[in-house]
C-alpha cells in the first residue's frame, strides 16, 4: 500500500486502505514545523516555555503571543498555526465561562481538556471542514495541585508531567526526562525550561526567536501569569551561559 495520500487526502472524513486519515497527519506536520513548546509540571506548579520564531525583523516585539490566558487559573500554550490556535483559545474561554456560570466555580483542567478535545475531534469527522493545524497544552492549579493536558490535532488528549510539542519536541523530551521535575519548585523550573528551549533551538534554520514564559501554581496563588521580566532575564542569561559552556566543552 502506498504511504502517500494520493486520492485519500481530499477529505478529513476519508480513511486510506491502511487506516490512516491523511489530513490529520498533515495537520500534525503543521505543528512539527512550528516553534517548540516546553511545559513542565513541578511540585507546586507548572511552567510554560515557548520558542516563538521571529520571521521578520519588522515585527513588533511581544506581538503574536503563543501563550493565552483562558481563565484566572488556566493557561494555554500552542504550537502550529497561530490563527487556528486563537480559535481554540476562544472556544476554551467560552467553555470556562459557561462552566463558571452554570456551576459557580472554576472549571477543572481535565474537564476543559475533554471539552476542547471533543471540539477539535469534531473537525476531523466531516468533509466540509479541515482539522485544526495546532496542538495545545492546557495547565491549571487548584486545591489538588497542578494539572496539565496536551490536545493533538486529532482530538486526542493526554495528561502529562512534562511535555514538548513543535519542531524540537524529541530533543526537548530527552532533556525533560533528565530532570527530577517532581522535586522542583516553579522558580527552579523556569531556569530549566529556558535552558531546554535555548538548547533545542536550531540556529542554522531559525535565526531569531523570542522566549515566552508563563507559570501557574502555589507561588502565584493559583493564577496563570506571565513570568516577571527580571525573572525571565535571569533565566535567559543562565540558559545562554549553559549553551556557551556546552559548546566550549564540545570544542575541547
C-alpha positions in Angstrom: 0.0 0.0 0.0 1.2 3.5 -0.8 2.5 5.6 2.1 1.5 8.8 0.3 -2.1 10.2 0.4 -2.8 10.3 -3.3 -6.6 10.1 -3.7 -7.2 9.6 0.1 -6.2 13.1 1.4 -9.0 15.1 -0.2 -11.3 14.8 2.8 -10.8 14.7 6.6 -13.6 12.1 6.7 -11.9 9.6 4.5 -9.7 6.7 5.5 -6.9 5.3 3.4 -6.8 1.5 2.8 -4.3 1.1 5.6 -6.5 3.0 8.1 -4.9 6.5 8.0 -6.5 9.9 7.9 -4.0 11.9 5.9 -5.5 15.4 6.6 -5.0 14.8 10.3 -1.4 13.8 9.6 -0.9 16.9 7.6 -2.2 19.0 10.5 0.3 17.3 12.7 3.0 18.3 10.2 2.0 21.9 10.7 2.6 21.5 14.4 6.0 19.9 13.8 7.1 22.9 11.6 6.3 25.4 14.5 8.4 26.7 17.3 8.9 24.4 20.2 6.7 24.5 23.3 8.0 23.1 26.6 5.8 22.6 29.6 7.0 21.0 32.9 4.9 20.2 36.0 6.8 20.6 39.3 5.8 20.0 42.9 4.0 23.4 43.3 3.1 24.5 39.8 3.6 24.4 36.0 5.9 26.5 33.8 5.4 27.1 30.1 8.2 28.0 27.7 7.5 28.8 24.0 10.1 29.3 21.2 8.3 32.0 19.2 10.1 32.2 15.9 10.6 35.7 14.6 10.1 35.5 10.8 10.7 39.2 10.1 12.8 41.9 11.7 9.9 44.3 11.2 7.7 42.5 13.7 6.9 44.4 16.9 8.4 42.7 20.0 5.8 40.9 22.0 3.2 40.6 19.2 1.6 37.3 18.1 1.9 35.7 21.5 1.6 31.9 21.7 0.6 31.7 25.4 -3.0 32.6 26.3 -5.0 33.3 29.4 -8.1 31.1 29.5 -9.4 31.6 33.0 -7.8 33.1 36.1 -6.3 29.7 37.0 -5.8 28.3 33.4 -3.2 29.0 30.8 -2.8 27.6 27.3 0.3 27.3 25.1 0.2 26.5 21.4 2.3 25.1 18.6 1.2 25.2 14.9 -0.9 27.7 13.0 -1.5 30.7 15.2 -4.8 31.6 13.6 -6.2 28.1 14.3 -4.8 28.3 17.9 -6.6 31.6 18.6 -9.9 29.9 17.7 -9.2 27.1 20.1 -8.3 29.6 22.8 -11.6 31.4 22.3 -13.5 28.1 22.5 -11.6 27.2 25.7 -12.6 30.6 27.2 -16.2 30.1 26.3 -16.2 26.7 27.9 -14.5 28.0 31.1 -17.0 30.9 31.3 -20.0 28.6 30.7 -18.8 26.2 33.5 -18.4 29.1 35.9 -21.8 30.4 35.0 -23.5 27.0 35.4 -21.7 25.6 38.4 -20.4 28.7 40.2 -16.8 27.7 40.3 -13.6 27.4 38.1 -13.5 24.6 35.5 -11.2 21.7 36.3 -8.4 21.2 33.8 -9.4 17.7 32.9 -13.0 18.8 32.1 -11.8 21.7 29.9 -9.3 19.4 28.1 -12.2 16.9 27.4 -14.5 19.6 26.0 -11.8 21.2 23.8 -10.6 17.9 22.6 -14.1 16.9 21.6 -14.4 20.2 19.7 -11.1 19.6 17.8 -12.1 16.0 17.1 -15.3 17.1 15.5 -13.3 18.9 12.9 -11.8 15.5 11.7 -15.2 13.9 11.0 -16.7 16.0 8.2 -15.7 16.6 4.6 -16.7 20.3 4.6 -14.2 21.3 7.4 -10.5 20.6 8.0 -8.6 19.6 11.1 -7.1 22.4 13.3 -3.4 22.8 12.4 -2.3 23.2 16.0 -1.6 21.3 19.3 -2.3 23.0 22.6 -1.1 22.5 26.2 -3.5 23.4 28.9 -2.4 23.9 32.5 -4.1 24.8 35.8 -3.7 24.8 39.5 -6.3 24.1 42.2 -6.6 22.6 45.7 -5.5 19.2 44.3 -2.3 20.7 42.9 -1.1 21.4 39.3 -2.6 19.7 36.2 -1.5 19.6 32.6 -3.0 18.2 29.4 -2.0 18.1 25.8 -4.5 18.1 22.9 -3.4 17.0 19.5 -5.0 17.9 16.1 -6.7 14.6 16.0 -8.6 15.5 19.3 -6.6 13.0 21.4 -5.9 14.3 24.9 -3.4 13.1 27.4 -2.2 14.2 30.9 1.5 14.9 31.4 4.1 15.7 34.0 6.4 17.1 31.3 5.8 17.5 27.6 7.1 19.2 24.4 5.4 19.9 21.1 6.7 21.5 17.9 9.8 21.1 15.8 12.2 20.4 18.6 10.0 18.1 20.6 12.2 15.0 20.5 15.3 16.7 21.8 13.2 18.6 24.3 11.6 15.4 25.7 15.1 13.9 26.1 16.2 16.9 28.2 12.9 16.9 30.2 13.4 13.2 31.1 16.8 14.0 32.7 15.4 16.4 35.3 13.7 15.5 38.6 10.7 17.6 38.0 8.5 16.3 40.8 11.1 17.6 43.3 11.5 21.0 41.8 9.7 24.3 42.5 8.3 26.6 39.9 11.2 29.0 40.3 13.7 26.2 39.6 11.7 25.0 36.6 11.8 28.5 35.0 15.6 28.1 34.5 15.2 24.5 33.3 12.5 25.4 30.7 14.5 28.4 29.4 17.6 26.2 29.1 15.8 23.5 27.2 14.2 25.9 24.7 17.6 27.5 24.0 19.2 24.0 23.7 16.7 22.8 21.1 16.6 26.0 19.1 18.1 25.5 15.6 20.3 28.5 15.0 21.0 27.4 11.4 17.4 27.2 10.1 15.8 29.6 12.5 17.9 32.6 13.3 15.8 34.7 15.7 13.2 33.8 18.3 11.6 35.3 21.4 11.2 33.2 24.5 7.7 33.4 26.1 7.4 32.2 29.7 4.4 31.8 32.0 3.6 29.9 35.1 0.7 28.9 37.3 0.9 27.4 40.8 1.1 27.9 44.5 3.6 30.8 44.2 1.1 32.8 42.0 -1.8 31.9 44.4 -3.3 29.7 41.7 -3.3 32.4 39.0 -1.9 32.0 35.5 0.6 34.8 34.9 3.4 35.7 32.5 6.7 35.5 34.3 8.1 38.8 35.6 10.7 40.5 33.3 13.5 40.3 35.8 13.0 36.6 36.4 12.9 35.9 32.7 16.0 37.9 32.0 17.9 35.9 34.7 16.6 32.6 33.3 17.6 33.6 29.7 21.1 34.7 30.9 21.6 31.3 32.6 20.3 29.5 29.5 22.8 31.3 27.2 25.6 30.7 29.6 24.8 27.0 29.8 24.7 26.8 26.0 28.1 28.5 25.7 29.6 26.1 28.3 28.3 23.1 26.4 29.7 24.5 23.1 33.1 25.1 24.7 33.1 21.5 26.1 32.4 20.1 22.6 35.3 22.2 21.1 37.8 20.8 23.6 
